[in-house]
């Protein structure tokens, strides 16, 4: 089963939930894969002791110019939807940071003057902690295209092993790359107007992707039913409430997962996993 953990905004507690869920499953003597797909700012490794296993680069093709063949006709600049190519008199300029690797330019160049060349955009790190496999994606500085790195992280997942995906925040393309095709998505939110607004965007995204979801309210405060009303209207299950508590924040700041700072939460997260499994199985 593949479970993704997402949120409409950053800082709601995705990693808190993802690490605690994975460790709780591991404590029940079940192998688990934990994929850190928040490739712009991965931090799962700060909470999991592990031994490095492997590392590989992720590359995307970008156009390379063969000036002996180029007639400076400007066809490549015309077909580039992202303005990654500019024709300046008898000079062709390529902007790698803007290129989306769509391949239109080298396919439509009438003289074959453009050919694809690899550009490194990130890395994938695999490590092991007993029966827990941790895969971390890292986007290179200055690179905007995170979905290819996210997909490379997901491609390392082994079939037949429970997989927990810590996705990036938001509801745009990187999040879609992380959650699409998963069996269930846990949305972590907080009981604030901003939290509600971004939660609703994430729910809309998951409806388009046809991924079932439930909600965890982090930093929950008694008497604040802002998220409750929304979930009731949308027919969403509130899977768990994590209270606003100083000790939880202090442990997290020291890199201690919730289930290790307070073992009571281990059983709660196993209950969460069992509830998700029941919903997935129908």
ROMARVO-496896 format. One line per field, with one value per residue: residue number from 0; residue in three letters; x, y, z of N, C-alpha, C in turn. Coordinates in steps of 0.1 Angstrom, whole numbers. Example, Ala and Ser with C-alpha at 12.3 -4.5 7.8 and 13.67 -1.06 7.14 Angstrom:
BEGIN
nr [0|1]
rest [ALA|SER]
n_X [132|128]
n_Y [-57|-22]
n_Z [78|71]
ca_X [123|137]
ca_Y [-45|-11]
ca_Z [78|71]
c_X [132|129]
c_Y [-33|0]
c_Z [78|79]
END
This chain:
BEGIN
nr [0|1|2|3|4|5|6|7|8|9|10|11|12|13|14|15|16|17|18|19|20|21|22|23|24|25|26|27|28|29|30|31|32|33|34|35|36|37|38|39|40|41|42|43|44|45|46|47|48|49|50|51|52|53|54|55|56|57|58|59|60|61|62|63|64|65|66|67|68|69|70|71|72|73|74|75|76|77|78|79|80|81|82|83|84|85|86|87|88|89|90|91|92|93|94|95|96|97|98|99|100|101|102|103|104|105|106|107|108|109|110|111|112|113|114|115|116|117|118|119|120|121|122|123|124|125|126|127|128|129|130|131|132|133|134|135|136|137|138|139|140|141|142|143|144|145|146|147|148|149|150|151|152|153|154|155|156|157|158|159|160|161|162|163|164|165|166|167|168|169|170|171|172|173|174|175|176|177|178|179|180|181|182|183|184|185|186|187|188|189|190|191|192|193|194|195|196|197|198|199|200|201|202|203|204|205|206|207|208|209|210|211|212|213|214|215|216|217|218|219|220|221|222|223|224|225|226|227|228|229|230|231|232|233|234|235|236|237|238|239|240|241|242|243|244|245|246|247|248|249|250|251|252|253|254|255|256|257|258|259|260|261|262|263|264|265|266|267|268|269|270|271|272|273|274|275|276|277|278|279|280|281]
rest [UNK|UNK|UNK|UNK|UNK|UNK|UNK|UNK|UNK|UNK|UNK|UNK|UNK|UNK|UNK|UNK|UNK|UNK|UNK|UNK|UNK|UNK|UNK|UNK|UNK|UNK|UNK|UNK|UNK|UNK|UNK|UNK|UNK|UNK|UNK|UNK|UNK|UNK|UNK|UNK|UNK|UNK|UNK|UNK|UNK|UNK|UNK|UNK|UNK|UNK|UNK|UNK|UNK|UNK|UNK|UNK|UNK|UNK|UNK|UNK|UNK|UNK|UNK|UNK|UNK|UNK|UNK|UNK|UNK|UNK|UNK|UNK|UNK|UNK|UNK|UNK|UNK|UNK|UNK|UNK|UNK|UNK|UNK|UNK|UNK|UNK|UNK|UNK|UNK|UNK|UNK|UNK|UNK|UNK|UNK|UNK|UNK|UNK|UNK|UNK|UNK|UNK|UNK|UNK|UNK|UNK|UNK|UNK|UNK|UNK|UNK|UNK|UNK|UNK|UNK|UNK|UNK|UNK|UNK|UNK|UNK|UNK|UNK|UNK|UNK|UNK|UNK|UNK|UNK|UNK|UNK|UNK|UNK|UNK|UNK|UNK|UNK|UNK|UNK|UNK|UNK|UNK|UNK|UNK|UNK|UNK|UNK|UNK|UNK|UNK|UNK|UNK|UNK|UNK|UNK|UNK|UNK|UNK|UNK|UNK|UNK|UNK|UNK|UNK|UNK|UNK|UNK|UNK|UNK|UNK|UNK|UNK|UNK|UNK|UNK|UNK|UNK|UNK|UNK|UNK|UNK|UNK|UNK|UNK|UNK|UNK|UNK|UNK|UNK|UNK|UNK|UNK|UNK|UNK|UNK|UNK|UNK|UNK|UNK|UNK|UNK|UNK|UNK|UNK|UNK|UNK|UNK|UNK|UNK|UNK|UNK|UNK|UNK|UNK|UNK|UNK|UNK|UNK|UNK|UNK|UNK|UNK|UNK|UNK|UNK|UNK|UNK|UNK|UNK|UNK|UNK|UNK|UNK|UNK|UNK|UNK|UNK|UNK|UNK|UNK|UNK|UNK|UNK|UNK|UNK|UNK|UNK|UNK|UNK|UNK|UNK|UNK|UNK|UNK|UNK|UNK|UNK|UNK|UNK|UNK|UNK|UNK|UNK|UNK|UNK|UNK|UNK|UNK|UNK|UNK|UNK|UNK|UNK|UNK|UNK|UNK|UNK|UNK|UNK|UNK|UNK|UNK]
n_X [8|5|9|4|16|5|0|-18|-2|30|48|28|31|37|60|63|41|45|70|64|43|56|76|60|48|70|78|60|71|71|84|92|90|102|97|111|98|98|116|128|134|143|139|135|156|167|154|155|177|202|220|240|234|233|237|224|224|200|189|180|171|184|186|214|236|247|268|278|258|236|213|203|176|155|134|134|132|107|90|93|76|82|100|127|147|165|168|194|204|230|233|225|208|205|185|190|178|152|142|120|125|109|114|106|122|145|133|119|137|149|174|187|203|201|206|197|211|224|214|222|198|192|196|193|191|197|192|195|178|177|148|137|136|150|145|157|151|169|168|187|204|190|176|144|126|111|94|106|127|112|97|118|126|103|103|121|108|100|79|51|59|50|46|54|50|64|53|58|49|18|-3|3|21|45|34|14|29|39|18|0|-15|-12|-25|-39|-42|-30|-39|-25|-32|-38|-57|-65|-74|-57|-48|-72|-79|-58|-60|-85|-78|-60|-76|-94|-75|-69|-93|-95|-74|-84|-77|-83|-88|-80|-81|-57|-56|-33|-16|-39|-66|-87|-122|-119|-134|-131|-119|-133|-160|-156|-147|-169|-188|-176|-175|-153|-131|-119|-89|-71|-61|-37|-25|-19|10|37|58|57|65|91|105|103|119|144|148|135|113|77|66|87|93|72|59|32|19|27|9|-14|-7|-4|-31|-40|-29|-41|-68|-66|-59|-82|-101|-90|-92|-119]
n_Y [-12|22|52|86|117|149|185|216|238|249|238|226|201|177|161|154|137|118|105|95|77|59|48|36|16|1|-7|-27|-48|-48|-44|-12|16|48|77|107|132|159|176|201|210|187|169|146|129|139|129|102|77|64|43|52|40|42|65|85|105|128|136|159|163|190|215|214|233|228|246|245|235|252|275|298|303|307|290|273|290|300|278|272|271|282|302|297|299|322|342|362|383|369|350|323|319|299|293|275|273|279|261|234|209|199|190|199|218|204|184|198|214|224|217|200|211|213|193|169|172|161|175|179|178|171|149|115|99|69|52|30|17|-7|-25|-4|15|44|70|98|127|154|186|203|235|264|252|247|227|204|180|159|150|141|121|103|96|82|61|44|28|-3|-30|-44|-36|-17|17|50|83|114|143|174|207|225|227|223|213|198|186|171|153|138|126|115|85|72|51|63|95|113|143|169|194|227|244|271|301|303|277|263|274|265|238|232|237|216|194|198|193|166|154|158|141|118|105|90|106|116|136|150|169|191|207|211|228|228|236|250|247|250|235|212|218|222|196|181|191|184|157|144|123|129|119|120|139|161|176|211|215|221|203|185|202|208|184|178|199|190|169|146|120|120|96|85|103|103|74|66|76|58|36|50|58|34|26|46|38|13|21|36|15|0|17|19|-8|-10]
n_Z [0|-8|8|8|22|27|23|22|27|38|68|84|96|81|79|106|108|88|94|119|113|96|113|133|118|112|138|143|132|104|72|57|35|33|17|9|-6|-6|-22|-25|1|18|48|63|69|91|113|112|120|99|75|48|15|-14|-41|-67|-97|-111|-142|-169|-203|-222|-249|-271|-290|-324|-340|-366|-381|-377|-390|-381|-383|-366|-359|-337|-315|-320|-316|-289|-260|-236|-237|-237|-255|-274|-303|-314|-336|-352|-333|-311|-282|-253|-225|-198|-173|-177|-195|-202|-210|-232|-257|-282|-297|-307|-322|-341|-354|-385|-396|-379|-360|-333|-305|-279|-247|-216|-184|-151|-125|-100|-71|-59|-29|-12|17|46|75|94|88|75|47|35|13|-2|-20|-36|-49|-71|-64|-77|-97|-111|-118|-101|-103|-119|-102|-80|-92|-98|-72|-64|-82|-71|-53|-39|-50|-32|-6|22|16|25|17|20|10|-9|1|-6|-36|-62|-93|-82|-59|-70|-85|-64|-51|-69|-80|-56|-30|-9|6|32|46|62|84|99|125|114|95|72|71|66|41|24|28|15|-11|-16|-12|-34|-54|-50|-56|-83|-91|-82|-58|-27|5|39|69|91|120|131|159|173|189|217|212|188|159|132|111|115|107|79|71|77|59|35|37|48|66|98|108|129|158|167|195|203|218|239|245|224|203|212|212|185|174|183|167|172|166|169|179|193|212|228|235|236|214|194|193|185|160|147|148|131|107|103|101|77|60|61|48|23|14|12]
ca_X [0|12|3|11|12|6|-7|-19|8|42|48|16|34|37|71|59|31|51|80|58|36|66|83|50|46|83|77|51|79|68|93|85|98|98|102|111|96|99|130|134|138|141|143|132|168|171|146|157|191|203|233|239|235|236|233|225|220|188|192|170|177|182|192|228|237|258|268|281|245|226|212|198|163|146|123|135|127|93|82|96|65|87|110|140|156|163|177|199|212|235|236|214|210|196|185|188|169|138|139|112|128|98|120|101|132|154|125|114|148|150|188|192|214|199|205|196|223|219|217|218|188|191|201|185|200|191|198|188|178|170|139|132|144|147|149|156|154|174|168|199|202|188|167|130|118|112|87|115|134|102|94|130|125|92|107|130|100|98|65|48|63|43|54|50|56|64|53|61|37|11|-12|7|27|53|26|7|38|42|6|-7|-14|-11|-37|-45|-34|-33|-37|-22|-36|-39|-70|-64|-80|-48|-48|-84|-79|-49|-66|-95|-71|-54|-88|-98|-65|-70|-106|-92|-65|-91|-70|-90|-80|-85|-74|-51|-55|-21|-17|-53|-70|-102|-131|-117|-140|-130|-116|-144|-171|-153|-146|-183|-194|-170|-176|-139|-128|-107|-82|-63|-59|-24|-27|-9|17|51|67|58|74|105|110|105|130|156|149|130|99|67|64|98|93|60|55|17|15|29|-3|-23|-4|-8|-45|-42|-25|-52|-80|-64|-60|-97|-107|-84|-97|-133]
ca_Y [0|35|63|99|127|162|196|227|248|244|240|220|189|166|152|148|126|107|98|87|66|49|42|28|4|-6|-13|-39|-58|-48|-35|0|25|62|85|121|138|173|177|214|211|175|169|133|123|145|122|88|72|55|41|54|28|45|78|86|118|129|146|162|168|203|215|218|238|225|258|242|232|262|286|310|306|311|281|267|300|301|267|271|278|287|313|293|301|335|345|376|385|356|342|316|318|290|296|262|273|281|250|224|196|194|184|205|225|196|176|206|221|219|213|191|218|211|179|169|170|159|185|174|187|167|136|106|92|57|47|19|17|-20|-28|8|21|59|75|113|135|167|194|212|249|272|244|249|215|194|168|148|144|134|108|95|91|73|50|35|20|-17|-34|-53|-31|-5|29|63|94|127|151|188|215|232|219|224|202|190|178|161|142|130|119|108|71|65|45|71|106|120|157|175|209|233|251|285|304|299|262|259|278|256|224|231|236|203|185|199|186|151|150|157|130|106|99|92|113|120|148|151|183|193|219|212|235|226|247|255|237|256|224|202|221|219|182|176|195|176|142|139|117|134|107|121|152|162|189|221|211|226|192|180|211|208|171|179|208|182|159|133|118|120|83|82|113|98|61|65|79|47|28|58|58|21|27|54|29|3|28|39|2|-4|26|15|-21|-8]
ca_Z [0|-9|15|7|33|20|30|13|30|45|83|91|103|72|83|119|106|79|102|130|107|91|124|139|110|114|151|142|124|90|64|52|27|36|5|11|-19|-5|-27|-23|14|25|62|70|74|104|123|111|119|88|69|33|6|-27|-46|-82|-102|-119|-153|-179|-216|-227|-262|-273|-304|-333|-348|-380|-388|-374|-401|-374|-389|-355|-357|-324|-306|-323|-310|-275|-253|-223|-240|-232|-266|-280|-315|-313|-348|-356|-321|-305|-267|-246|-210|-192|-161|-182|-203|-196|-217|-239|-269|-294|-305|-315|-331|-352|-361|-399|-400|-369|-353|-319|-300|-265|-238|-202|-174|-138|-118|-86|-67|-51|-19|-6|30|53|89|97|77|70|36|34|0|-2|-32|-34|-61|-71|-63|-90|-106|-108|-122|-91|-105|-124|-91|-72|-99|-96|-58|-63|-90|-63|-44|-42|-49|-21|7|25|13|31|9|26|-2|-8|5|-17|-44|-76|-100|-74|-50|-79|-88|-52|-46|-80|-81|-43|-26|0|9|45|45|75|84|112|126|111|82|62|70|59|27|17|28|5|-24|-16|-14|-48|-63|-49|-62|-97|-92|-78|-47|-15|15|52|75|105|125|139|167|176|201|220|209|175|150|119|102|116|99|65|68|77|47|24|40|50|79|106|112|141|163|175|202|204|230|239|245|210|195|217|207|170|172|186|157|178|161|179|185|201|223|236|230|235|200|185|191|178|146|142|146|119|95|102|96|63|53|59|38|10|10|10]
c_X [9|4|11|6|15|-1|-8|-9|19|40|36|20|34|48|69|51|38|61|74|50|45|72|73|48|58|83|69|58|75|78|85|95|93|105|100|110|95|113|136|139|136|146|140|144|172|164|149|172|192|218|231|241|239|232|234|219|208|191|180|177|174|190|206|229|249|258|272|268|235|226|205|184|153|135|123|129|112|84|84|85|70|98|124|151|154|173|181|208|217|240|223|217|200|197|181|178|155|133|131|114|117|102|115|112|140|146|121|125|150|164|194|203|213|198|204|209|218|223|213|209|187|197|191|194|192|199|189|189|170|161|132|142|140|153|147|160|159|175|180|195|200|179|153|121|120|105|96|122|124|99|106|130|114|95|116|121|98|83|63|53|55|52|47|57|53|64|56|48|30|1|-9|14|36|45|18|16|41|30|-2|-5|-13|-25|-46|-36|-39|-29|-36|-24|-36|-51|-69|-70|-71|-48|-60|-84|-70|-53|-76|-89|-66|-65|-93|-88|-67|-83|-103|-83|-72|-84|-78|-82|-88|-77|-69|-50|-43|-22|-32|-56|-84|-110|-130|-122|-140|-128|-127|-156|-168|-153|-160|-190|-189|-171|-162|-138|-117|-101|-75|-63|-46|-25|-15|-2|32|60|68|67|88|112|113|117|144|157|144|116|89|65|75|98|82|55|40|12|18|17|-14|-20|-6|-23|-48|-39|-36|-65|-78|-65|-74|-104|-102|-90|-112|-141]
c_Y [12|46|75|108|140|172|207|238|241|246|234|207|176|156|146|136|114|99|89|75|55|41|33|15|-5|-13|-25|-50|-59|-39|-23|9|39|71|100|128|153|178|191|217|198|175|156|127|128|137|107|85|62|54|43|41|32|60|79|100|117|139|147|166|182|205|220|222|233|237|256|239|243|272|298|314|310|301|275|277|302|290|265|278|285|298|310|294|315|336|359|377|371|348|336|314|309|293|283|262|275|269|239|210|190|187|190|211|215|187|185|215|215|214|203|197|217|197|179|165|170|171|180|184|183|154|128|98|81|53|37|20|4|-23|-16|14|35|63|90|119|149|174|203|227|256|264|245|236|204|181|156|141|136|121|98|88|80|60|40|25|6|-21|-44|-48|-18|8|42|74|107|137|166|195|221|223|220|212|193|181|167|150|133|121|111|93|64|60|54|83|112|134|163|190|214|242|266|288|301|284|257|262|268|242|222|230|222|192|185|192|171|146|149|144|117|98|101|98|114|131|145|166|184|206|222|219|233|238|253|245|242|244|214|205|219|205|176|179|187|161|136|134|125|122|108|136|152|176|199|220|215|214|185|189|210|195|172|188|201|171|145|131|117|107|78|91|109|86|59|67|68|39|37|58|45|20|35|45|19|9|31|26|-3|4|22|2|-21|-15]
c_Z [0|-3|14|18|27|28|20|15|38|61|90|99|94|77|96|117|98|86|112|125|102|103|132|132|112|128|152|133|110|82|58|45|30|25|8|-2|-18|-9|-26|-9|22|39|70|76|87|116|123|111|108|83|54|25|-8|-30|-61|-86|-111|-130|-162|-192|-218|-240|-262|-288|-311|-343|-362|-388|-387|-385|-394|-380|-378|-352|-343|-314|-308|-316|-295|-267|-240|-225|-235|-243|-272|-292|-315|-325|-352|-344|-315|-291|-261|-231|-203|-181|-165|-189|-196|-202|-225|-252|-282|-303|-313|-324|-343|-359|-375|-403|-390|-361|-338|-315|-285|-258|-224|-193|-161|-131|-104|-83|-59|-42|-12|6|36|68|93|85|72|59|34|21|0|-15|-29|-48|-60|-70|-76|-100|-102|-110|-112|-94|-110|-112|-82|-79|-98|-82|-58|-71|-82|-54|-49|-41|-37|-7|9|23|18|23|17|14|1|-4|-8|-24|-59|-81|-91|-65|-58|-82|-77|-49|-56|-80|-67|-39|-17|3|23|44|59|74|98|113|125|98|71|60|63|45|19|17|17|-9|-26|-19|-28|-57|-62|-55|-77|-100|-88|-67|-34|-4|28|58|89|108|135|147|170|189|204|218|195|165|136|108|103|107|84|62|68|64|35|26|42|64|86|113|125|145|171|182|201|218|229|238|231|202|199|211|192|167|175|176|162|173|172|186|194|214|233|230|229|221|190|182|183|163|139|139|133|107|93|96|81|54|51|49|24|5|8|21]
END
